[in-house]
Amino acid sequence: MTLDDLTTECWAALPPVRKRLVGRDAVRQMLEDAVAEWDNEAIVACNADGDFAAYEAALVDRVKARRAGQEYGFVLLSILATAVLVAVVQWLVQWWLDRNFNRVMLAGWQREMQG
């Protein structure tokens, strides 16, 4: 699986109207930023649903900070972009939890981004 495949899976799972308003490129950038900001140690330490929700919120904040001063789209769509970002992060966390193989792939993508 490639990052393009991951983007395709994520795109298919997102709410149809919101994702189309921000566009596929913005969703891909959000997903790439979330992968780059992923904190493996923090998510492994999660034990309950509340822990995962807190991790998701922290990841959303890190992605927003990463893009401070840059917009994913028009200013009027910033609230919509945040809603889509939250959905992307929630999807990515669930994807990571689904299989151990997904965890290995995500770690590989992080190394490539840092490379």
C-alpha positions in Angstrom: 0.0 0.0 0.0 1.2 3.5 -0.8 0.3 6.9 0.6 -1.8 7.4 -2.6 -3.7 4.2 -1.7 -4.2 5.4 1.8 -5.5 8.7 0.5 -8.0 6.9 -1.8 -9.3 4.8 1.2 -9.6 7.9 3.4 -11.4 9.9 0.6 -13.9 7.1 0.1 -14.7 7.0 3.9 -15.2 10.7 4.4 -18.6 12.5 4.4 -19.4 13.2 0.7 -20.4 16.8 0.8 -17.7 18.1 3.1 -14.9 16.3 1.3 -16.0 17.6 -2.1 -16.1 21.2 -0.7 -12.5 21.1 0.4 -11.3 18.9 -2.4 -9.1 15.8 -2.7 -5.8 17.7 -2.7 -6.7 19.3 0.7 -7.7 15.9 2.1 -4.4 14.4 0.9 -2.4 17.3 2.5 -4.3 16.8 5.8 -3.6 13.1 5.7 0.1 13.7 4.9 0.3 16.2 7.8 -1.4 13.8 10.1 1.0 11.0 9.2 4.0 13.3 9.7 2.7 14.4 13.1 1.8 10.9 14.2 3.0 10.1 17.7 3.3 6.3 17.9 4.3 6.2 21.6 1.3 8.3 22.6 -1.3 6.2 20.8 0.2 2.9 22.0 -0.3 4.3 25.5 -4.0 4.8 24.9 -6.2 2.3 26.9 -9.8 3.6 26.7 -12.0 5.5 24.2 -11.4 8.7 26.1 -7.6 8.2 25.6 -8.1 7.8 21.9 -10.3 10.9 21.7 -7.7 12.9 23.5 -5.0 11.6 21.1 -7.1 12.5 18.1 -7.7 16.1 19.5 -4.0 16.5 20.1 -3.1 15.2 16.6 -5.6 17.7 15.1 -3.9 20.5 17.1 -0.5 19.5 15.9 -1.6 19.4 12.3 -3.2 22.8 12.6 0.0 24.2 14.2 2.0 22.7 11.4 -0.1 24.6 8.9 -0.4 27.8 11.0 -0.7 30.7 8.6 -1.5 28.5 5.7 -5.1 27.6 4.7 -6.3 24.4 3.1 -8.8 26.4 1.1 -10.7 29.7 1.2 -11.0 31.5 4.5 -14.7 31.0 4.5 -14.2 27.3 4.5 -11.8 27.2 7.5 -14.5 25.7 9.8 -15.4 23.1 7.1 -11.7 22.3 6.7 -11.3 21.8 10.4 -14.4 19.4 10.4 -12.8 17.5 7.5 -9.4 17.4 9.3 -11.1 15.9 12.4 -12.8 13.3 10.2 -9.4 12.5 8.5 -7.7 12.1 11.9 -10.5 9.9 13.3 -10.3 7.7 10.2 -6.5 7.5 10.4 -6.6 6.4 14.0 -9.2 3.7 13.3 -7.2 2.6 10.2 -4.1 2.3 12.4 -6.0 0.3 15.1 -7.5 -2.1 12.5 -4.3 -4.1 11.7 -0.7 -4.3 12.9 0.5 -4.2 9.3 -1.0 -0.7 9.0 1.2 0.4 11.9 4.3 -0.8 10.1 3.3 1.1 6.9 2.6 4.3 8.7 6.0 4.2 10.4 7.6 3.6 7.0 5.8 6.7 5.5 7.0 8.8 8.5 10.6 7.7 7.8 10.2 8.6 4.1 8.8 12.1 5.0 11.7 12.7 7.4 14.2 11.3 5.0 
